[in-house]
Amino acid sequence: MKYVVVSGGVISGIGKGVLASSTGMLLKTLGLKVTSIKIDPYMNIDAGTMSPLEHGECFVLDDGGETDLDLGNYERYLGITLSRDHNITTGKIYSHVISRERRGDYLGKTVQIVPHLTNAIQDWIQRVSKIPVDDTGLEPDVCIIELGGTVGDIESAPFVEALRQFQFEVGRENFALIHVSLVPVIHGEQKTKPTQAAIKDLRSLGLIPDMIACRCSEELNRSTIDKIAMFCHVGPEQVVNVHDVNSTYHVPLLLLKQHMIDYLHSRLKLGEVPLTLEDKERGSQLLTNWENMTKNLDDSDDVVKIALVGKYTNLKDSYLSVTKSLEHASMKCRRQLEILWVEASNLEPETQEVDKNKFHDSWNKLSSADGILVPGGFGTRGIEGMILAAKWARESGVPFLGVCLGLQVAAIEFARNVIGRPNSSSTEFLDETLLAPEDQVVIYMPEIDKEHMGGTMRLGLRPTIFQPNSEWSNIRKLYGEVNEVHERHRHRYEINPKIVNDMESRGFIFVGKDETGQRCEIFELKGHPYYVGTQYHPEYTSKVLEPSRPFWGLVAAASGTLGDVIKDINLSEGNENE
């Protein structure tokens, strides 16, 4: 097993996740099987109870693990399926060590950071790195490890020490370190002192960088590269220039041009890893597909405008998987994506009274959009604005996709304005004692724990069965006429089964349900160009080269190409079946 560690210095949020994902993707183009691990040095067990405004999006895996958003990057770039154990947190490690101490596993010894905690980290990495993550079902050849946070922070110290020990445990030819640092441009001059200081700190902790990835707003001058190489004790070929580009999807190709993979191939002796001809061909095809995708992105001139109506729009990382899914779909449709960020509460009449400019600006964005998306979320803020957005899309014939909460608000809107129950709502927003039974469109799932928060939602990969007589459905056609699909969930509330008949009698059809036939998973409005809602989160399974089908449908409908896309999907499925 080969290990590539990606660390960061100077500041957090510097782009380690994209660098790690891009490196892994390039290693896959060689035919190697690649996995990934993210280390998060916070005390939380996982990201499930953290506010999106605190830490960005919570990403959900097949096994129901609620993890850091960077695991989404790895899955999207590498086309792999990770587990909750691929996200290591300080909380998980301490909990693991303490539980062992309570069982007496340490035989009465004094339990310490070194060696017990650091050993636990190393054992965890070695165990998880061997788990198959792709469709081959085989043990990976390379593991990319991203160390979250900033080297030098007290929170990261146990992990840095564990990795220092780990490099000797696995051997030099099996361990490489890429350190990501910032090269700011001040008054037109590229400053190297922050990188020099970061590398000095890193070396003082016992970790020697094999490559230095320099983040900069512009391409590095040759003199800057030479200066960093000289003062950081590396060769110029070990300094990688990661300057700003039009899209993060160009980063792998940027690294490829700078011969990053050639260096890693030599440094880690990757030529000794046994690869079949099929492995190499698969890798070569991946590179070709990626190059074609970026070319389509660069060559597309037509713009598609999607209004994203949410409640966390001031921190766009809260919707990272959603925006990435829109990007994947747009590239597939050969469109330039323009996201119109609409804060849901600004659509509400109350905003008009206090800030007319915000109100009118938000409605101008919504009314000018080619498609409308209402993503998931929790709480009451902005709900009435989301309902108004769903109403606008329904009445105006604008393509609409509602995800999780988005499905629920669309159902509430329909119950209020089509069925004629103006008091319809969700028991998440109003106590069930305040809602008449017929007005409870969305209810708390009976099996869900109301007392504990972490990991108690309906989580992970679950089946959705397309219902009889749903062959007309666009969303079913987008999935390729299959009888069932498997998607990831994260919710506590669901559509009330008792209102289904009334909704369906007016054309609001639940074309997909769970295996019991009771829980509503997908709706589609008959007679509308594209008005779809999913209780699951399709954004969690979208890949760069394989966009999520509901998002693909939204962008295609917004671009006026939905019919062509469905035709192409059916032809492709037919060819595969032949």
Residue pairs with C-beta under 8 A, 6 or more apart in sequence:
1 126
1 129
1 130
1 139
1 140
1 141
1 142
1 143
1 170
1 174
2 141
2 142
2 143
2 174
2 175
2 176
2 268
2 270
2 273
3 125
3 129
3 142
3 143
3 145
3 166
3 170
3 174
3 175
3 176
4 23
4 24
4 27
4 142
4 143
4 144
4 145
4 176
4 177
4 178
4 264
4 268
5 145
5 146
5 147
5 163
5 175
5 176
5 177
5 178
6 16
6 19
6 20
6 23
6 144
6 145
6 146
6 147
6 178
6 179
6 180
7 16
7 147
7 151
7 160
7 177
7 178
7 179
7 180
7 202
7 207
8 14
8 16
8 147
8 149
8 150
8 151
8 179
8 180
8 181
9 150
9 151
9 152
9 179
9 180
9 181
9 182
9 194
9 195
9 197
9 198
9 199
9 201
9 202
10 150
10 181
10 182
10 194
10 195
10 197
10 198
11 150
11 182
12 148
12 149
12 150
14 180
14 181
14 182
14 215
15 180
15 215
15 242
16 70
16 146
16 147
16 148
16 180
17 38
17 69
17 70
17 73
17 74
17 146
18 73
18 248
18 251
19 178
19 180
19 213
19 242
19 251
20 36
20 70
20 73
20 74
20 144
20 146
21 36
21 70
21 73
21 74
21 76
21 77
21 78
21 144
22 77
22 248
22 251
22 252
22 255
23 144
23 178
23 255
23 260
23 264
24 34
24 36
24 74
24 77
24 78
24 142
24 144
25 34
25 77
25 78
25 252
25 286
25 290
26 252
26 255
26 256
26 260
26 261
27 34
27 142
27 144
27 261
27 264
27 270
28 34
28 78
28 79
28 283
28 286
29 261
29 283
29 284
29 286
29 287
29 290
30 261
30 265
30 270
30 275
30 280
30 283
31 275
31 276
31 279
31 280
31 281
31 282
31 283
31 284
32 140
32 141
32 142
32 270
32 273
32 275
32 279
32 283
33 133
33 134
33 136
33 138
33 139
33 140
33 141
33 142
33 279
34 78
34 80
34 140
34 141
34 142
34 143
34 144
35 80
35 82
35 86
35 129
35 131
35 133
35 140
35 142
35 143
35 144
36 71
36 74
36 78
36 80
36 82
36 86
36 143
36 144
36 145
36 146
37 86
37 87
37 88
37 125
37 128
37 129
37 143
37 144
37 145
37 146
38 67
38 68
38 70
38 71
38 74
38 86
38 87
38 88
38 145
38 146
38 148
39 88
39 89
39 145
39 146
39 147
39 148
39 159
40 47
40 68
40 87
40 88
40 89
40 90
40 148
40 149
41 89
41 90
41 148
41 149
41 153
41 155
41 156
41 158
41 159
42 89
42 90
42 91
42 155
43 89
43 90
43 91
43 94
44 50
44 89
44 91
45 89
45 91
45 92
45 95
45 454
46 65
46 66
46 67
46 84
46 87
46 89
46 91
46 92
46 454
46 455
47 55
47 58
47 59
47 66
47 67
47 68
47 69
47 87
48 58
48 66
48 453
48 454
48 455
48 457
49 453
49 454
50 58
52 58
52 312
52 315
52 317
52 318
53 312
53 314
53 315
53 318
55 68
55 69
56 69
56 315
56 317
56 318
56 320
57 69
57 72
57 317
57 318
57 319
57 320
57 321
58 66
58 67
58 69
58 490
59 66
59 67
59 68
59 69
59 70
59 71
59 72
59 321
59 540
60 66
60 67
60 459
60 460
60 488
60 489
60 490
60 537
60 540
61 67
61 71
61 81
61 82
61 83
61 84
61 86
61 460
61 488
61 540
62 81
62 83
62 460
62 461
62 488
63 83
63 84
63 460
63 461
64 84
64 455
64 459
64 460
64 461
65 83
65 84
65 85
65 87
65 459
65 460
66 84
66 454
66 455
66 459
66 490
67 82
67 84
67 86
67 87
68 87
68 148
69 317
69 320
69 321
70 146
70 148
71 82
71 86
71 87
72 320
72 321
72 324
72 540
74 80
74 82
74 86
74 144
75 81
75 82
75 541
75 543
76 324
76 328
76 542
76 543
76 544
77 252
77 544
78 134
79 134
79 543
79 545
79 546
80 133
80 134
81 133
81 134
82 133
83 128
83 131
85 124
85 127
85 128
85 131
86 128
86 131
86 133
88 121
88 124
88 125
88 128
90 155
90 158
93 117
93 120
93 121
93 124
93 158
94 117
96 120
96 124
97 111
97 116
97 117
97 120
100 106
100 120
101 111
106 116
109 116
113 158
113 161
114 161
117 158
117 162
118 158
118 161
118 162
118 165
119 162
121 158
121 159
121 162
121 166
122 162
122 165
122 166
122 169
125 143
125 145
125 166
129 140
129 143
130 139
130 140
131 139
131 140
132 138
132 139
132 140
133 140
134 140
141 273
142 268
142 270
145 163
147 156
147 159
147 160
147 163
148 156
149 155
149 156
150 156
151 160
151 179
151 198
151 201
151 202
151 205
151 207
152 201
152 205
160 205
160 207
161 205
161 206
163 207
164 205
164 206
164 207
166 175
167 175
167 177
167 207
173 268
173 269
174 268
176 210
176 211
176 264
176 267
176 268
177 207
177 208
177 209
177 210
177 211
178 209
178 210
178 211
178 212
178 213
178 240
179 198
179 199
179 202
179 209
179 211
179 212
179 213
180 213
180 215
180 242
181 194
181 195
181 198
181 199
181 212
181 213
181 214
181 215
182 194
182 195
182 214
182 215
182 216
183 190
183 191
183 192
183 194
183 195
183 214
183 215
183 216
183 220
183 224
183 228
184 190
184 191
184 194
184 216
185 191
185 216
185 217
185 218
190 216
190 218
190 220
190 221
190 224
192 224
192 227
192 228
192 231
195 212
195 214
195 228
195 232
196 228
196 231
196 232
199 209
199 212
199 232
199 233
202 208
202 209
203 233
209 232
209 234
209 238
210 234
210 238
210 263
210 267
211 234
211 238
211 239
211 240
211 260
211 263
211 264
212 228
212 232
212 234
212 238
212 239
212 240
213 240
213 242
214 220
214 224
214 225
214 228
214 239
214 240
214 241
214 242
215 242
215 243
216 241
216 242
216 243
216 244
217 243
217 244
218 243
218 244
219 241
219 243
220 239
220 241
220 243
225 236
225 239
225 241
226 236
228 234
228 239
229 235
229 236
229 238
229 239
232 239
237 259
237 263
238 263
240 255
240 258
240 260
241 254
241 258
242 251
242 254
242 255
243 254
245 251
245 254
246 297
246 298
247 294
247 297
247 327
249 290
249 293
249 294
249 297
249 327
249 331
249 544
250 294
252 290
253 290
253 291
253 294
255 261
264 270
265 271
289 545
290 544
290 545
293 331
293 544
293 545
296 331
296 334
297 331
299 334
300 331
300 334
300 335
300 336
301 336
302 334
302 335
302 336
302 559
303 335
303 336
303 337
303 338
304 330
304 333
304 335
304 336
304 337
304 338
304 370
304 371
304 555
304 558
304 559
305 338
305 340
305 368
305 369
305 370
305 371
305 558
306 326
306 337
306 338
306 339
306 340
306 369
306 370
306 371
306 372
306 373
306 554
306 555
306 558
307 339
307 340
307 342
307 365
307 366
307 369
307 371
307 372
307 373
307 389
308 319
308 322
308 323
308 326
308 339
308 340
308 341
308 342
308 373
308 375
309 342
309 344
309 347
309 366
309 372
309 373
309 374
309 385
309 386
309 389
310 318
310 319
310 341
310 342
310 343
310 344
310 374
310 375
310 377
310 382
311 343
311 344
311 345
311 377
311 379
311 381
311 382
312 318
312 319
312 377
313 319
313 341
313 342
313 343
314 343
316 323
316 341
319 375
321 537
321 539
321 540
321 542
322 373
322 375
322 403
322 539
323 339
324 539
324 542
325 538
325 539
325 542
325 547
325 548
325 551
326 337
326 339
326 373
326 551
326 554
326 555
327 337
328 542
328 543
328 544
328 545
328 546
328 547
328 548
328 551
328 552
329 542
329 547
329 548
329 551
329 552
329 554
329 555
329 556
330 336
330 337
330 555
331 544
331 547
332 547
332 552
332 555
333 552
333 555
333 556
333 559
333 561
333 565
335 555
335 559
337 555
340 365
340 366
340 368
340 369
341 365
342 362
342 365
342 366
342 389
343 358
343 362
343 382
343 385
344 374
344 381
344 382
344 383
344 385
344 386
344 389
345 351
345 381
345 382
345 385
346 355
346 358
346 359
346 361
346 362
346 385
347 359
347 362
347 363
347 366
347 384
347 385
347 388
347 389
348 382
348 384
348 385
348 388
351 358
351 359
351 362
352 359
352 360
366 372
366 389
366 392
367 392
367 396
369 398
369 558
370 398
370 399
370 558
370 559
371 398
371 399
371 400
371 401
371 530
371 554
371 555
371 557
371 558
372 389
372 390
372 392
372 393
372 398
372 399
372 400
372 401
373 400
373 401
373 402
373 403
373 406
373 554
374 386
374 389
374 390
374 400
374 401
374 402
374 403
374 405
374 406
374 409
374 410
375 403
375 404
375 405
375 406
375 539
376 403
376 404
376 405
376 406
376 490
376 491
376 537
377 404
377 405
378 405
378 428
379 428
380 428
380 429
383 409
383 429
386 405
386 406
386 409
387 409
387 412
387 413
387 416
390 400
390 402
390 406
390 409
390 410
390 413
391 413
391 417
392 398
393 399
393 400
393 531
394 400
394 410
394 413
394 414
394 525
394 528
394 531
397 528
397 529
398 529
399 529
399 530
399 531
399 554
399 557
399 558
399 562
400 410
400 528
400 530
400 531
400 532
400 554
401 530
401 532
401 533
401 534
401 550
401 551
401 553
401 554
402 408
402 409
402 410
402 532
402 533
402 534
403 533
403 534
403 537
403 538
403 539
403 550
404 490
404 491
404 534
404 535
404 536
404 537
406 533
407 495
407 523
407 533
407 534
407 535
408 426
408 441
408 442
408 493
408 495
408 533
410 523
410 531
410 533
411 441
411 442
411 495
411 499
411 503
411 508
411 523
411 533
412 424
412 425
412 426
412 441
412 442
414 503
414 506
414 508
414 525
415 421
415 424
415 439
415 441
415 499
415 502
415 503
416 422
416 423
416 424
418 506
418 508
419 502
419 503
419 506
421 438
421 439
423 435
423 436
423 439
424 439
424 441
425 435
425 439
425 440
425 441
425 442
426 440
426 441
426 442
426 443
426 493
427 435
427 440
427 442
427 443
427 444
427 493
428 442
428 444
428 492
428 493
432 440
432 443
432 444
437 498
438 499
440 496
440 498
440 499
441 495
441 496
441 499
442 493
442 494
442 495
442 496
443 493
443 494
443 495
443 496
444 450
444 492
444 493
445 458
445 491
445 492
445 493
445 494
448 456
448 457
448 458
448 492
449 456
456 492
457 489
457 490
457 491
457 492
458 489
458 490
458 491
458 492
459 488
459 489
459 490
460 488
460 489
461 486
461 487
461 488
461 489
462 486
462 487
462 488
462 489
462 514
462 536
463 484
463 485
463 486
463 514
463 515
464 484
464 485
464 486
464 487
464 512
464 513
464 514
464 521
464 522
464 536
465 483
465 484
465 512
465 513
465 514
465 515
465 517
466 473
466 476
466 479
466 482
466 483
466 484
466 485
466 511
466 512
466 522
467 510
467 511
467 512
467 513
467 517
470 476
470 509
470 511
470 512
471 481
472 526
473 509
473 511
473 524
474 524
474 530
474 532
474 553
474 557
474 562
474 566
475 511
475 512
475 522
475 524
475 532
475 549
475 550
475 553
476 511
476 512
477 566
477 569
477 570
478 549
478 550
478 552
478 553
478 565
478 566
478 569
479 485
479 549
480 569
480 570
480 572
480 573
481 570
481 573
485 512
487 534
487 536
487 537
487 538
487 540
487 541
488 536
488 537
488 540
488 541
489 535
489 536
489 537
490 537
491 535
494 519
494 520
494 535
495 510
495 519
495 520
495 535
497 518
497 519
497 520
500 510
500 520
503 510
503 523
504 510
507 525
507 526
507 527
508 523
508 525
509 523
509 524
509 525
509 526
510 520
510 521
510 522
510 523
511 522
511 523
511 524
512 520
512 521
512 522
512 534
513 519
513 520
513 521
514 521
519 535
520 535
521 534
521 535
521 536
522 532
522 533
522 534
522 535
523 532
523 533
524 531
524 532
524 533
525 531
525 532
529 557
529 562
530 553
530 554
530 557
530 558
530 562
532 550
532 553
532 554
534 550
538 548
538 549
538 550
538 551
539 548
539 551
541 548
542 548
542 551
552 565
553 562
553 565
556 562
556 564
556 565
